[in-house]
Amino acid sequence: MRLLTLVAILMASVFISSSQTHANAPADLSYTVLRNGDPIGTHAYTFREKGARMVVDINTDIKVKVAFLTVYRFEHKAIEEWHRGKMVSTFSTTNDDGKNHKLKVSFGGNNLKINGDGKLSVAAYGAMPASLWHPDTVKNTALINTLDGKMMAITVDDLGQDQVMVKGRKIAARHYRLSGDLERELWFDPAGTLVQVQFKGDDGSDISYELR
């Protein structure tokens, strides 16, 4: 009986430990990308565990059409690895309307080694990528460009609590404005989930990412 009790306790401990481990990975996020209110594509983050690390798969697929003709195409795929709240590697490929980018970031020594489009640089370990999903994004004064690896200086303004539409209902979210080398407006819900993104396109159009 004592042996059976011990086995039961151990099995329960394994179950609890496993549940807590899987709880560390956020729920997957998927967004509709809108241009002036019209859908033009999708943006998604998929979170999974890899040992002690968390892996984030990022996919963006955008097409702007005029009279059934595609006049702009943007495809971005990235894989980020995080350990204890810090990014340790990134690999991304991007097709920005025919202009291709390739980025590789890896941890080495006390720094992040960056190879963006064949240009080498370094960033301090703990530097945050401009993939935007992480709530600590707004605590930084510089972000790593996820296309070419360049460091982008930013200023972050906390615009306070706001009400935004998410999946057909209004929710409370914290509104932040990023300005400088990257211009974005971000909304995070109380749990730290990115629920909306807004910015101006190069042509002056209004672009938004809305959680679905």
NUMI-944986 format. One line per 2 residues: number of its first residue (from 1); for each residue x, y, z of N, C-alpha, C. Coordinates in Angstrom, 2 decimals. Layout:
NUM = X:Y:Z:X:Y:Z:X:Y:Z | ...
# end
This chain:
1 = 0.83:-1.21:0.00:0.00:0.00:0.00:0.86:1.24:0.00 | 1.92:1.22:0.83:2.79:2.39:0.88:3.42:2.64:-0.50
3 = 3.81:1.53:-1.19:4.42:1.66:-2.51:3.43:2.26:-3.49 | 2.17:1.78:-3.45:1.15:2.31:-4.36:0.90:3.78:-4.08
5 = 0.87:4.12:-2.78:0.66:5.53:-2.41:1.79:6.40:-2.93 | 3.04:5.90:-2.79:4.20:6.65:-3.25:4.15:6.84:-4.77
7 = 3.77:5.76:-5.49:3.67:5.86:-6.96:2.61:6.88:-7.34 | 1.47:6.86:-6.64:0.39:7.80:-6.94:0.85:9.23:-6.72
9 = 1.59:9.47:-5.62:2.10:10.81:-5.33:3.06:11.26:-6.42 | 3.95:10.33:-6.81:4.93:10.66:-7.85:4.25:10.97:-9.18
11 = 3.23:10.17:-9.53:2.50:10.40:-10.77:1.78:11.73:-10.74 | 1.21:12.06:-9.58:0.53:13.35:-9.44:1.51:14.49:-9.58
13 = 2.71:14.31:-8.99:3.73:15.35:-9.07:4.17:15.57:-10.51 | 4.32:14.45:-11.25:4.71:14.55:-12.67:3.65:15.31:-13.44
15 = 2.37:14.98:-13.17:1.27:15.63:-13.87:1.25:17.13:-13.59 | 1.38:17.49:-12.31:1.38:18.90:-11.94:2.54:19.63:-12.57
17 = 3.73:19.01:-12.49:4.92:19.62:-13.08:4.75:19.84:-14.57 | 4.19:18.81:-15.25:3.98:18.90:-16.69:2.99:20.00:-17.02
19 = 1.92:20.10:-16.23:0.91:21.13:-16.47:1.51:22.51:-16.30 | 2.32:22.70:-15.25:2.93:24.00:-15.01:3.89:24.36:-16.13
21 = 4.63:23.33:-16.62:5.58:23.59:-17.70:4.85:24.06:-18.94 | 3.76:23.36:-19.30:3.03:23.74:-20.50:2.31:25.07:-20.33
23 = 2.00:25.44:-19.08:1.34:26.72:-18.83:2.29:27.88:-19.09 | 3.59:27.61:-19.15:4.55:28.69:-19.40:4.44:29.25:-20.81
25 = 4.00:28.44:-21.75:3.88:28.88:-23.13:2.54:29.58:-23.31 | 2.55:30.82:-23.84:1.28:31.53:-24.05:0.41:30.82:-25.08
27 = -0.86:31.19:-25.11:-1.76:30.65:-26.13:-1.37:31.25:-27.49 | -1.59:30.47:-28.54:-1.30:30.96:-29.88:-2.15:32.18:-30.20
29 = -1.60:33.06:-31.03:-2.28:34.31:-31.38:-2.39:34.43:-32.90 | -3.57:34.83:-33.37:-3.78:35.01:-34.80:-4.52:36.32:-35.04
31 = -4.07:37.07:-36.03:-4.62:38.40:-36.30:-5.05:38.53:-37.75 | -6.09:39.30:-37.97:-6.44:39.75:-39.32:-5.73:41.07:-39.56
33 = -5.05:41.18:-40.71:-4.38:42.42:-41.08:-5.32:43.23:-41.97 | -5.55:44.48:-41.57:-6.48:45.34:-42.31:-5.76:46.56:-42.87
35 = -6.17:46.97:-44.05:-5.68:48.21:-44.66:-6.89:49.10:-44.95 | -6.93:50.24:-44.27:-8.08:51.14:-44.37:-9.39:50.38:-44.14
37 = -9.35:49.43:-43.19:-10.54:48.68:-42.81:-10.82:47.44:-43.61 | -10.06:47.20:-44.69:-10.27:46.02:-45.52:-9.21:44.96:-45.23
39 = -9.61:43.69:-45.11:-8.62:42.63:-44.82:-7.67:42.42:-45.99 | -6.37:42.32:-45.67:-5.35:42.09:-46.70:-4.44:40.92:-46.35
41 = -4.65:40.29:-45.19:-3.78:39.18:-44.85:-3.90:38.75:-43.41 | -2.92:37.96:-42.98:-2.93:37.41:-41.62:-1.54:37.52:-40.99
43 = -1.54:37.52:-39.67:-0.29:37.54:-38.90:-0.52:36.62:-37.71 | 0.44:35.72:-37.43:0.20:34.73:-36.37:1.47:34.41:-35.61
45 = 1.29:34.12:-34.31:2.35:33.62:-33.44:1.92:32.26:-32.90 | 2.81:31.27:-33.02:2.56:29.96:-32.45:3.65:29.67:-31.42
47 = 3.24:29.32:-30.21:4.18:29.11:-29.10:4.28:27.62:-28.77 | 5.52:27.15:-28.57:5.72:25.77:-28.19:6.96:25.66:-27.31
49 = 7.06:24.55:-26.62:8.20:24.34:-25.73:9.23:23.43:-26.37 | 10.49:23.72:-26.09:11.61:22.92:-26.57:12.59:22.79:-25.41
51 = 12.39:21.77:-24.60:13.18:21.64:-23.38:12.92:22.82:-22.46 | 13.99:23.50:-22.05:13.86:24.65:-21.16:13.58:25.94:-21.93
53 = 13.51:25.84:-23.25:13.30:27.04:-24.06:11.87:27.11:-24.59 | 11.46:28.33:-24.93:10.19:28.52:-25.61:10.47:28.96:-27.04
55 = 9.79:28.33:-27.97:9.96:28.63:-29.39:8.72:29.37:-29.88 | 8.94:30.43:-30.64:7.85:31.21:-31.21:7.97:31.18:-32.73
57 = 6.97:30.60:-33.38:6.90:30.61:-34.85:6.02:31.79:-35.27 | 6.56:32.63:-36.16:5.85:33.83:-36.59:5.63:33.78:-38.09
59 = 4.41:34.01:-38.52:4.08:33.99:-39.94:3.20:35.18:-40.31 | 3.64:35.91:-41.33:2.85:37.03:-41.86:2.67:36.82:-43.35
61 = 1.45:36.97:-43.81:1.14:36.79:-45.23:0.17:37.89:-45.64 | 0.68:38.84:-46.43:-0.12:40.01:-46.81:-0.11:40.18:-48.32
63 = -1.30:40.46:-48.88:-1.45:40.79:-50.30:-2.37:42.00:-50.42 | -1.89:43.04:-51.09:-2.75:44.20:-51.39:-3.12:44.10:-52.86
65 = -4.42:44.07:-53.13:-4.90:43.93:-54.50:-5.66:45.16:-54.96 | -5.51:45.48:-56.23:-6.28:46.53:-56.88:-6.83:45.93:-58.17
67 = -8.16:45.91:-58.29:-8.81:45.34:-59.47:-8.30:43.92:-59.75 | -8.25:43.12:-58.69:-7.86:41.71:-58.75:-6.37:41.49:-59.03
69 = -5.61:42.56:-59.15:-4.17:42.45:-59.35:-3.44:42.70:-58.05 | -2.47:41.84:-57.71:-1.67:42.03:-56.50:-0.64:43.13:-56.76
71 = -0.78:44.24:-56.01:0.14:45.37:-56.20:1.18:45.45:-55.08 | 0.99:44.66:-54.05:1.98:44.61:-52.97:1.90:43.25:-52.29
73 = 3.09:42.67:-52.00:3.17:41.35:-51.38:4.17:41.40:-50.24 | 3.80:40.87:-49.09:4.71:40.80:-47.95:4.57:39.44:-47.30
75 = 5.68:38.70:-47.24:5.72:37.40:-46.59:6.87:37.39:-45.59 | 6.57:36.98:-44.38:7.60:36.96:-43.34:7.42:35.71:-42.51
77 = 8.52:34.96:-42.34:8.52:33.77:-41.48:9.71:33.87:-40.53 | 9.47:33.62:-39.27:10.54:33.72:-38.27:10.36:32.64:-37.21
79 = 11.50:32.24:-36.64:11.50:31.34:-35.49:12.37:31.99:-34.41 | 11.75:32.30:-33.29:12.48:32.85:-32.14:12.59:31.79:-31.05
81 = 13.74:31.78:-30.35:13.89:30.92:-29.17:14.17:31.82:-27.97 | 13.46:31.53:-26.88:13.58:32.33:-25.65:13.95:31.42:-24.49
83 = 14.75:31.98:-23.59:15.14:31.25:-22.38:15.10:32.21:-21.20 | 14.29:31.87:-20.22:14.14:32.70:-19.01:13.83:34.16:-19.36
85 = 12.91:34.34:-20.29:12.44:35.67:-20.62:13.31:36.48:-21.55 | 14.38:35.86:-22.08:15.27:36.57:-22.99:15.41:35.80:-24.30
87 = 15.45:36.53:-25.40:15.63:35.89:-26.69:17.07:35.42:-26.84 | 17.25:34.17:-27.28:18.60:33.63:-27.46:18.91:33.36:-28.93
89 = 17.89:33.29:-29.77:18.15:33.12:-31.20:16.92:33.50:-32.02 | 17.19:33.87:-33.25:16.14:34.17:-34.22:16.64:33.79:-35.60
91 = 15.74:33.26:-36.39:16.02:33.09:-37.82:14.78:33.53:-38.58 | 14.94:34.44:-39.53:13.78:34.90:-40.29:14.13:35.08:-41.76
93 = 13.12:34.88:-42.60:13.22:35.18:-44.02:12.02:36.06:-44.38 | 12.27:37.04:-45.25:11.23:37.99:-45.60:11.26:38.30:-47.09
95 = 10.08:38.35:-47.68:9.91:38.86:-49.04:9.07:40.12:-48.93 | 9.73:41.27:-49.01:9.05:42.56:-48.91:8.85:43.09:-50.32
97 = 7.79:42.59:-50.97:7.44:43.00:-52.33:8.61:42.84:-53.30 | 9.28:41.69:-53.21:10.38:41.39:-54.12:11.75:41.66:-53.54
99 = 11.82:42.40:-52.43:13.09:42.64:-51.76:13.24:41.61:-50.65 | 14.25:40.75:-50.77:14.40:39.65:-49.83:15.36:40.00:-48.69
101 = 15.00:39.54:-47.49:15.83:39.73:-46.31:16.03:38.39:-45.63 | 17.20:38.23:-45.01:17.47:37.04:-44.20:18.19:37.49:-42.92
103 = 17.69:37.02:-41.81:18.24:37.42:-40.51:18.54:36.19:-39.67 | 19.72:36.20:-39.05:20.08:35.15:-38.09:20.68:35.81:-36.86
105 = 20.10:35.53:-35.71:20.61:36.03:-34.43:20.90:34.82:-33.55 | 22.09:34.80:-32.95:22.45:33.68:-32.08:23.19:34.21:-30.85
107 = 23.09:33.46:-29.76:23.76:33.84:-28.52:25.21:33.39:-28.56 | 26.11:34.29:-28.21:27.52:33.94:-28.16:28.25:34.80:-27.15
109 = 28.92:34.17:-26.17:29.58:34.94:-25.12:28.53:35.63:-24.28 | 28.64:36.95:-24.16:27.66:37.72:-23.42:26.78:38.56:-24.33
111 = 26.86:38.28:-25.64:26.15:39.11:-26.61:25.27:38.27:-27.53 | 24.45:38.98:-28.29:23.72:38.38:-29.39:24.47:38.71:-30.67
113 = 24.83:37.68:-31.42:25.51:37.89:-32.69:24.46:37.98:-33.79 | 24.53:39.05:-34.57:23.51:39.34:-35.58:24.11:39.29:-36.97
115 = 23.47:38.54:-37.84:23.81:38.52:-39.25:22.55:38.88:-40.02 | 22.46:40.13:-40.43:21.30:40.61:-41.15:21.65:40.95:-42.58
117 = 21.14:40.18:-43.52:21.46:40.39:-44.94:22.96:40.39:-45.19 | 23.68:39.55:-44.43:25.12:39.42:-44.62:25.95:40.44:-43.85
119 = 25.31:41.37:-43.15:26.02:42.37:-42.37:26.06:41.93:-40.91 | 27.28:41.92:-40.34:27.47:41.42:-38.99:27.45:42.55:-37.96
121 = 26.83:42.27:-36.82:26.80:43.23:-35.71:26.53:42.46:-34.43 | 26.56:43.17:-33.31:26.25:42.54:-32.02:25.26:43.40:-31.26
123 = 24.54:42.76:-30.36:23.63:43.46:-29.46:23.78:42.84:-28.09 | 23.47:43.59:-27.07:23.57:43.07:-25.70:22.58:41.94:-25.49
125 = 23.00:40.92:-24.74:22.09:39.84:-24.38:20.93:40.44:-23.58 | 19.73:40.14:-24.01:18.55:40.75:-23.40:17.89:41.74:-24.32
127 = 18.56:42.08:-25.43:17.94:42.98:-26.42:16.68:42.31:-26.96 | 15.68:43.11:-27.21:14.36:42.60:-27.60:14.15:42.77:-29.10
129 = 13.59:41.76:-29.75:13.25:41.90:-31.17:11.97:42.71:-31.35 | 11.80:43.28:-32.52:10.60:44.08:-32.80:9.46:43.22:-33.32
131 = 9.34:42.00:-32.78:8.22:41.14:-33.15:6.95:41.50:-32.40 | 7.09:42.34:-31.37:5.99:43.06:-30.70:5.12:42.24:-29.74
133 = 5.10:40.91:-29.84:4.17:40.14:-29.04:4.48:40.18:-27.55 | 5.76:40.36:-27.19:6.16:40.29:-25.78:5.78:41.59:-25.05
135 = 5.11:41.51:-23.89:4.69:42.72:-23.19:5.85:43.61:-22.73 | 7.06:43.03:-22.59:8.21:43.84:-22.20:8.77:44.67:-23.35
137 = 8.21:44.51:-24.54:8.62:45.34:-25.68:8.59:46.83:-25.31 | 7.57:47.22:-24.57:7.36:48.64:-24.27:8.29:49.14:-23.17
139 = 9.15:48.28:-22.62:10.11:48.70:-21.59:11.48:49.02:-22.18 | 11.58:48.99:-23.52:12.86:49.14:-24.18:12.99:50.49:-24.89
141 = 14.26:50.89:-25.11:14.55:52.12:-25.86:15.15:51.79:-27.22 | 15.34:50.51:-27.51:15.83:50.06:-28.82:15.34:48.64:-29.05
143 = 15.05:48.32:-30.31:14.58:46.99:-30.68:15.35:46.50:-31.90 | 15.49:45.18:-32.01:16.16:44.60:-33.18:15.16:44.47:-34.32
145 = 15.49:45.07:-35.46:14.65:44.95:-36.64:14.59:43.48:-37.05 | 13.38:42.94:-37.18:13.23:41.50:-37.44:13.40:41.14:-38.91
147 = 13.65:42.14:-39.76:13.92:41.87:-41.17:15.42:41.81:-41.44 | 16.14:42.88:-40.99:17.56:42.99:-41.35:18.50:43.08:-40.15
149 = 17.98:43.03:-38.92:18.81:43.00:-37.73:19.34:44.33:-37.24 | 18.99:45.43:-37.89:19.47:46.73:-37.45:18.80:47.12:-36.14
151 = 19.54:47.84:-35.30:18.97:48.32:-34.05:18.15:49.58:-34.32 | 16.93:49.60:-33.80:16.03:50.73:-34.00:15.79:51.44:-32.67
153 = 16.17:52.70:-32.62:15.95:53.50:-31.41:14.48:53.92:-31.35 | 13.87:53.75:-30.19:12.45:54.09:-30.03:12.22:54.86:-28.73
155 = 11.13:55.59:-28.74:10.59:56.21:-27.53:9.21:55.61:-27.31 | 8.90:55.25:-26.07:7.62:54.62:-25.76:6.80:55.55:-24.87
157 = 5.59:55.85:-25.30:4.66:56.65:-24.51:3.52:55.76:-24.03 | 3.28:55.77:-22.73:2.17:55.04:-22.13:0.94:55.94:-22.19
159 = -0.04:55.58:-23.03:-1.23:56.41:-23.22:-2.39:56.00:-22.32 | -2.12:55.08:-21.40:-3.12:54.73:-20.40:-4.12:53.68:-20.86
161 = -5.14:53.48:-20.04:-6.16:52.47:-20.32:-7.04:52.91:-21.48 | -7.47:51.93:-22.25:-8.30:52.19:-23.42:-9.30:51.04:-23.56
163 = -10.29:51.24:-24.39:-11.25:50.20:-24.72:-11.09:49.85:-26.19 | -10.87:48.56:-26.49:-10.71:48.14:-27.87:-11.61:46.94:-28.15
165 = -11.99:46.80:-29.42:-12.82:45.67:-29.82:-11.95:44.45:-30.08 | -12.24:43.37:-29.39:-11.52:42.10:-29.57:-12.56:40.99:-29.68
167 = -12.58:40.35:-30.83:-13.51:39.24:-31.08:-14.96:39.65:-30.82 | -15.31:40.85:-31.26:-16.69:41.31:-31.19:-17.13:41.94:-29.90
169 = -16.19:42.11:-28.95:-16.58:42.76:-27.70:-15.48:43.71:-27.24 | -15.88:44.72:-26.47:-14.93:45.70:-25.97:-14.23:45.16:-24.72
171 = -12.91:45.35:-24.69:-12.16:44.95:-23.50:-11.22:46.09:-23.10 | -10.79:46.07:-21.84:-9.81:47.06:-21.38:-8.42:46.63:-21.83
173 = -7.65:47.59:-22.30:-6.28:47.30:-22.75:-5.41:48.53:-22.54 | -4.13:48.29:-22.28:-3.17:49.38:-22.10:-2.65:49.79:-23.46
175 = -2.67:51.10:-23.71:-2.32:51.65:-25.02:-0.92:52.28:-24.95 | -0.04:51.86:-25.86:1.32:52.40:-25.94:1.60:52.91:-27.35
177 = 2.39:53.96:-27.43:2.83:54.47:-28.73:4.34:54.36:-28.83 | 4.83:53.69:-29.87:6.26:53.61:-30.17:6.56:54.61:-31.27
179 = 7.59:55.42:-31.06:7.99:56.38:-32.08:9.50:56.38:-32.21 | 9.99:56.93:-33.31:11.42:56.93:-33.59:11.69:56.13:-34.85
181 = 12.60:55.16:-34.77:12.91:54.33:-35.93:11.80:53.32:-36.24 | 10.89:53.13:-35.30:9.74:52.26:-35.50:8.50:52.97:-34.97
183 = 7.50:53.13:-35.83:6.26:53.81:-35.45:5.14:52.77:-35.34 | 4.70:52.53:-34.13:3.62:51.56:-33.91:2.78:51.99:-32.71
185 = 1.51:51.62:-32.73:0.65:51.75:-31.55:0.23:50.34:-31.15 | 0.40:50.03:-29.88:0.16:48.68:-29.36:-0.85:48.73:-28.23
187 = -1.68:47.68:-28.16:-2.61:47.51:-27.05:-2.40:46.14:-26.44 | -2.15:46.09:-25.13:-1.99:44.84:-24.39:-3.13:44.73:-23.37
189 = -3.73:43.54:-23.28:-4.77:43.35:-22.27:-4.14:43.15:-20.90 | -4.93:43.06:-19.81:-4.35:42.95:-18.47:-3.46:41.73:-18.28
191 = -3.62:40.69:-19.10:-2.78:39.49:-18.99:-1.47:39.63:-19.76 | -1.29:40.78:-20.46:-0.08:40.99:-21.23:-0.15:40.46:-22.65
193 = -1.35:40.16:-23.13:-1.53:39.68:-24.50:-1.68:40.85:-25.46 | -0.94:40.82:-26.54:-1.05:41.84:-27.58:-2.37:41.63:-28.31
195 = -3.29:42.61:-28.20:-4.61:42.43:-28.79:-4.83:43.28:-30.03 | -3.99:44.31:-30.22:-4.16:45.14:-31.42:-2.89:45.92:-31.72
197 = -2.63:46.13:-33.01:-1.50:46.94:-33.49:-2.03:47.88:-34.56 | -1.55:49.12:-34.54:-1.91:50.07:-35.60:-0.68:50.85:-36.02
199 = -0.60:51.17:-37.32:0.48:52.03:-37.83:0.12:52.51:-39.23 | 0.90:53.45:-39.72:0.72:53.98:-41.06:1.59:53.20:-42.04
201 = 1.00:52.80:-43.16:1.77:52.16:-44.21:2.63:53.20:-44.93 | 3.56:52.72:-45.75:4.44:53.63:-46.48:3.66:54.56:-47.40
203 = 2.47:54.14:-47.83:1.64:54.96:-48.72:0.64:55.83:-47.95 | 0.78:55.85:-46.61:-0.12:56.66:-45.80:-1.40:55.95:-45.39
205 = -1.58:54.70:-45.80:-2.79:53.95:-45.44:-2.75:53.55:-43.97 | -3.92:53.29:-43.41:-4.04:52.86:-42.03:-3.99:51.34:-41.96
207 = -2.96:50.81:-41.30:-2.78:49.37:-41.15:-3.08:48.98:-39.71 | -3.83:47.91:-39.53:-4.09:47.41:-38.18:-4.06:45.90:-38.15
209 = -3.61:45.36:-37.02:-3.63:43.92:-36.75:-4.66:43.73:-35.64 | -5.70:42.98:-35.92:-6.77:42.77:-34.95:-6.87:41.30:-34.58
211 = -6.81:41.03:-33.28:-6.83:39.66:-32.77:-8.15:39.00:-33.13 | -8.04:37.76:-33.61:-9.27:37.03:-33.99:-9.36:35.70:-33.24
# end
